[in-house]
Amino acid sequence: MPKLDIDLCMKLHLLVTGNPGIGKTTFCGTAMDDERTAPVLVLNFAGNPQVFAGRDLQNRPTVWNCKSLIEVSKILSWIKGGQVASPLREEMGLPNGVNFQTLCVDHLAEFQRLQYADIMGSVSAAEDIHGGKIAEFKHWNLMWQRSVALARVLSDPAWPTHVVMTVHIKTGEDGIGRTYEPMLYGQSDFEVPGYVLAHGWLTWVSDMPKDVRAQASNAERVLVFKELFRHVNLKEQYAGCIPTCVFDPTIPMLVDYIEGERAKD
């Protein structure tokens, strides 16, 4: 039987789940601090790009406020096609010879609301998911399929940039106790994490068990890749290169782990 050669993907394909205000958007901005991951394009779906105002002007990500699915499709096709010279490139202010190295989708639940508006044919209907027109099962199913399709495209090892997708967290009950999942509609809360190579939970160190807090030194936040507190689908599929807990994480730090430049503690 011929040997199957499998190369480790050296691009970050990451889903970050966390409560509002924990710093998911700020985390996306850290990609600007390393030439391997900068410059950064943030596709903003009602995230909080105001946090980038604290950065020097020349060290801020490019933020694109997405208003339609056609617009999103056009941007993704342009990136996949090599970010060639075009009116889109000029509008983004990207210098000649420079390409975006990191793509951030901030955040996925609002991307789904944009889909809802498109499917129902009314932006106002998306403002209240329970108001406006009545969505049928086929509409929710289509929204779920589109979300999974986005995750599948951006998790392709051949995708030319690092990818970080963010989403809020939701809690539930399953008869045993409280569960924690990405705040996505339908089966996409289960399937989207299945496509990315890493799914981490960003939270405060102070919320961690005692043994985790003991490792944290003076860190405030931690990105966790192991299922604690009944989290669903947390994972790390870079051959164990990334530690279970990354304290005060940055995107360049995770790339260091993947590339072998930073040893696990």
Buried (B, 14 or more C-beta within 10 A) or exposed (E): EEEEEEEEBEBBBBBBBBBEEBBBBBBBBBBBBBEBBBBBBBBBBBBBBEBBEEBEEEEBBBBBEBEEBEBBEEBBEBBBEEBEEEEBBEEBEBEEEEBBBBBBBBBBBBBBBBBBBBBBEEBEBBEEEEEBEEBEEEBBEBBBBBBBEBBBEBBBEEBBBBBBBBBBBBEEEEEEEEBBBBBBBBBBBBBBBBBBBBBBBBBBBEBBEEEBBEBBEEBEBBBBBBBBBBBBBBBBBBEEBBBBBBBBBBBBBBBBBBEEEBEEE
